[in-house]
Amino acid sequence: MFNAVSQEPAGEIYRQSQEWRRRDMGTLVAELRKKTPLRSGLTQRRAADLLDFLMGPESYGALVLDAGWTQRQGVTWTAETLGSQLFG
């Protein structure tokens, strides 16, 4: 997606929204850590990376739009995967 808009004025908007998303994933991990410790050896940064990737529009699009999963299947798999990856 980024390559498609990188040279257009929309590219800066896209970059900024990605930065905000990334920051917010770090905030979300910090809040989650208050309730449940992260899996042993998992840093807050790596947990934010996982959230960003697995909850991103590209992942959703690949599973639901491209592969034909139902929305429920995509959400369930993402939640289970994040649960095991973040909290063990």
VEXTI-352130 format. One record per residue (C-alpha): residue number from 1; residue in three letters; x, y, z. Coordinates in nm, 2 decimals, padded with zeros to 4 digits. Layout:
BEGIN
+------+------+--------+--------+--------+
| resi | resn |      x |      y |      z |
+------+------+--------+--------+--------+
|  NUM |  ALA |      X |      Y |      Z |
...
+------+------+--------+--------+--------+
END
This chain:
BEGIN
+------+------+--------+--------+--------+
| resi | resn |      x |      y |      z |
+------+------+--------+--------+--------+
|    1 |  MET |  00.00 |  00.00 |  00.00 |
|    2 |  PHE |  00.27 |  00.25 |  00.09 |
|    3 |  ASN |  00.45 |  00.21 | -00.24 |
|    4 |  ALA |  00.13 |  00.31 | -00.42 |
|    5 |  VAL |  00.10 |  00.64 | -00.24 |
|    6 |  SER |  00.46 |  00.72 | -00.14 |
|    7 |  GLN |  00.51 |  00.98 | -00.42 |
|    8 |  GLU |  00.17 |  01.14 | -00.38 |
|    9 |  PRO |  00.06 |  01.40 | -00.13 |
|   10 |  ALA | -00.14 |  01.11 |  00.03 |
|   11 |  GLY |  00.19 |  00.95 |  00.11 |
|   12 |  GLU |  00.26 |  01.19 |  00.40 |
|   13 |  ILE | -00.09 |  01.13 |  00.54 |
|   14 |  TYR | -00.04 |  00.76 |  00.51 |
|   15 |  ARG |  00.30 |  00.78 |  00.69 |
|   16 |  GLN |  00.16 |  00.99 |  00.97 |
|   17 |  SER | -00.14 |  00.76 |  01.02 |
|   18 |  GLN |  00.10 |  00.46 |  01.04 |
|   19 |  GLU |  00.32 |  00.65 |  01.30 |
|   20 |  TRP |  00.01 |  00.72 |  01.51 |
|   21 |  ARG | -00.11 |  00.36 |  01.48 |
|   22 |  ARG |  00.23 |  00.23 |  01.59 |
|   23 |  ARG |  00.24 |  00.47 |  01.89 |
|   24 |  ASP | -00.11 |  00.36 |  01.99 |
|   25 |  MET | -00.02 | -00.01 |  01.97 |
|   26 |  GLY |  00.25 |  00.07 |  02.22 |
|   27 |  THR |  00.00 |  00.24 |  02.44 |
|   28 |  LEU | -00.24 | -00.05 |  02.42 |
|   29 |  VAL |  00.04 | -00.29 |  02.52 |
|   30 |  ALA |  00.12 | -00.08 |  02.82 |
|   31 |  GLU | -00.24 | -00.09 |  02.93 |
|   32 |  LEU | -00.27 | -00.46 |  02.87 |
|   33 |  ARG |  00.05 | -00.52 |  03.08 |
|   34 |  LYS | -00.13 | -00.36 |  03.38 |
|   35 |  LYS | -00.38 | -00.64 |  03.37 |
|   36 |  THR | -00.17 | -00.94 |  03.26 |
|   37 |  PRO |  00.20 | -00.98 |  03.23 |
|   38 |  LEU |  00.34 | -01.04 |  02.89 |
|   39 |  ARG |  00.48 | -01.38 |  02.79 |
|   40 |  SER |  00.83 | -01.44 |  02.94 |
|   41 |  GLY |  01.10 | -01.28 |  02.73 |
|   42 |  LEU |  00.85 | -01.07 |  02.52 |
|   43 |  THR |  00.94 | -00.70 |  02.52 |
|   44 |  GLN |  00.68 | -00.42 |  02.50 |
|   45 |  ARG |  00.82 | -00.32 |  02.17 |
|   46 |  ARG |  00.79 | -00.67 |  02.02 |
|   47 |  ALA |  00.43 | -00.70 |  02.16 |
|   48 |  ALA |  00.35 | -00.37 |  01.99 |
|   49 |  ASP |  00.49 | -00.51 |  01.66 |
|   50 |  LEU |  00.27 | -00.82 |  01.69 |
|   51 |  LEU | -00.04 | -00.61 |  01.76 |
|   52 |  ASP |  00.04 | -00.37 |  01.47 |
|   53 |  PHE |  00.09 | -00.66 |  01.22 |
|   54 |  LEU | -00.19 | -00.89 |  01.33 |
|   55 |  MET | -00.45 | -00.62 |  01.38 |
|   56 |  GLY | -00.35 | -00.42 |  01.07 |
|   57 |  PRO | -00.57 | -00.38 |  00.77 |
|   58 |  GLU | -00.34 | -00.58 |  00.55 |
|   59 |  SER | -00.38 | -00.89 |  00.77 |
|   60 |  TYR | -00.75 | -00.85 |  00.78 |
|   61 |  GLY | -00.76 | -00.80 |  00.40 |
|   62 |  ALA | -00.55 | -01.11 |  00.34 |
|   63 |  LEU | -00.76 | -01.34 |  00.55 |
|   64 |  VAL | -01.11 | -01.20 |  00.51 |
|   65 |  LEU | -01.11 | -01.02 |  00.17 |
|   66 |  ASP | -00.86 | -01.23 | -00.02 |
|   67 |  ALA | -00.88 | -01.58 |  00.14 |
|   68 |  GLY | -01.25 | -01.58 |  00.20 |
|   69 |  TRP | -01.25 | -01.62 |  00.57 |
|   70 |  THR | -01.56 | -01.49 |  00.75 |
|   71 |  GLN | -01.52 | -01.18 |  00.96 |
|   72 |  ARG | -01.58 | -01.39 |  01.27 |
|   73 |  GLN | -01.31 | -01.65 |  01.17 |
|   74 |  GLY | -01.06 | -01.37 |  01.11 |
|   75 |  VAL | -01.13 | -01.20 |  01.44 |
|   76 |  THR | -01.13 | -01.53 |  01.63 |
|   77 |  TRP | -00.80 | -01.64 |  01.48 |
|   78 |  THR | -00.64 | -01.30 |  01.55 |
|   79 |  ALA | -00.76 | -01.29 |  01.91 |
|   80 |  GLU | -00.64 | -01.64 |  01.98 |
|   81 |  THR | -00.31 | -01.58 |  01.81 |
|   82 |  LEU | -00.25 | -01.25 |  02.00 |
|   83 |  GLY | -00.35 | -01.41 |  02.32 |
|   84 |  SER | -00.10 | -01.69 |  02.28 |
|   85 |  GLN |  00.18 | -01.47 |  02.14 |
|   86 |  LEU |  00.14 | -01.19 |  02.40 |
|   87 |  PHE |  00.05 | -01.38 |  02.71 |
|   88 |  GLY |  00.15 | -01.74 |  02.65 |
+------+------+--------+--------+--------+
END
